[in-house]
Amino acid sequence: MGSGDGGEPMVVARGLGKTYRVATHRGGALGALRGLVDRSGRDVRAVDGVSFTVDRGEMVGYVGPNGAGKSTTIKMLTGILVPSDGEATVDGLVPWRQRKALAARIGVVFGQRSQLWWDLALVESLDLLRHVYRVPKDRFAINLAGLRDLLDLDPFLATPVRQLSLGQRMRGDLAAALLHDPAILYLDEPTIGLDVVAKARVREMLARLNRERGVTVLLTTHDLADVEHLCRRMIVIDRGRLLFDGAIDELRRRFGPHRTLVIDLEDGDPAPAAGPFCPGVDWVRADGPRRWLRFDRDAVPAADLIAAVAARHRVRDLTIEEPAIEDIVRRIYTEGMGTP
């Protein structure tokens, strides 16, 4: 699935698969020694026939639990790994066959690893990367000026990387990944370890980067709030297989059929009786004057429910909560793709 402008997709994966050979041996030192020389073992299918496309300028969340195959997929799409079967192109290039040419067109940010030199000032690291990517000096000056504004780098450009906060280092790594004008940016846990304020800032910068520069983004993360803030589309993978590929709203509709109306009652309003409120609606929780009502999104129009509540109770405030994406994805993992 893709949602771009109809041009050639940035990423095309067809039946992409990767199988590892894992040695098996009995426990103990002797078993370990045999494992060094014994070529027998078992095959582990890390990625199993995954197919999808990512359009130019699209931001897509690629999510799954640990061991789902996310990192293996990204390594194949960056040319680090050669797939066991299937095919893929990134910006028209076959990653594992044209890795050097592709390196000039992609940017990669790993939340737990940095491509910066820890003992150098950030600006010196960026200047070294200019030579690595062979960015012309005038182009580097233009790009750096734009990134200083976009990522607000000036307060710590002269600071050694080892002295940067996590949020500052992440902004430095984003600058490093963008110096050479990549067509696509791979983000692996870009907000891991950041506090709430730093996360919000990084998300805002990524959204602006995509909006103003049209950079394609493939985001892998365990923080589904990142996906919700940045992406309209999510690909869910588990045990190497693609489970879902579509709009986040569609994911909610299929696997999160219930919404929640949260109401704050005026002081003195009698608490509603426990049990069903009306067909398709239930009181599910109470905390002081606040009440939570769960309702079926298809059977009960939100406007009708709000009118019914207002007719029976004095309401100070209300809001509608959508099901958390994290809960929906957990449900897919545990229940599979059957009819919700």
C-alpha positions, 0 to 999 in steps of 0.5 A: 500500500502507498499514498504518495503522488503516483510516481515511482515508489521510494521503497519496493519490497516483494516477497522479501525473506531472510533465513538464518542458520542457527547451530543447535547443541546440547548444554555444557562445554562439550556441547558448545565445542561441538557447536563450533564445528558442527554445521547441522542446526535449524533454520530461523525465518527472521523475515518471511515473504514481506511485501510493501511499498513506500511512496516518495514523501511518505512517513510510515511506521514499521512496528512489531515486538522484539524479534518480529523482523523489523531490524532485519528488514531495515538491514536488507533495505540498506544493503547490510544484509542480502535476503535469502529470497525476494527482491527490493529496490530503494530509490530505484537501486537494489540495496545489496547490489548497489550499496555504495551508490545507495549510501549516498541517497539514504540517511540512518538514525539509530536511537541507541547508536551514534555516528558522531565522534564522541571526543569531537565537537558536534560541528567537527563531527559534521565536518568529517561526515562532509568528507565521508559523504563527499558533500561539496563545501558550498552545499555543506554550508547551505545544508548546515545553515538549514539544519542549524535552524531546523534542529536548533543546533547553535547552542551546542555546536561547539560542545563535545558529543560526549557532553551532549544530552540525549535530546541534543545528541539525537538532534546532532545525529539527525543533522549527520543523517541529513547533511548529504540530502538523502532521499529517504531516512530510516529511523530506528527508535529515534526517541528512546530514552528521551524525556517528554519535552525532548520527544515532542521536540524531535517529533516536531522536527521530523514532521517539519523535515518531511513537510518542508523537504519531502524526505521519505521516512520509515520509522521503526519504534516501540513507542507507538506514540511516535507513530501516531504523531508522525505517520498516517500509515502503519505496517505491523510485522510479527514473527517475520510476517506482515500482519497489517498494512494500512491507515492508522484510522483503519487499524483502529476501526478494525481492531478497536471497535470501541471508543470511550466518552469521558464526562466530568459531572457538575458537583452534586449531580447524582452518580449514574447507576451501574450497568448498561446506559443504553444499548451498545453503551456501558459505564466502565469506570468512575473516579470522583465526578468523572465517568467513563462510558464505552460505546460501539463506534459503529452502532452508537453515533457519538453525537447521539450519546453525548445528547443522551448523557446531557439530557440525564446529567449536568455535565461540566466537561467531556471528551472522546478517547480513541483506543490506544494504538498500543492496545490495538497492536497488542490485540493483533499479536495475541488474537491474530487477524481474524474478524475483530 
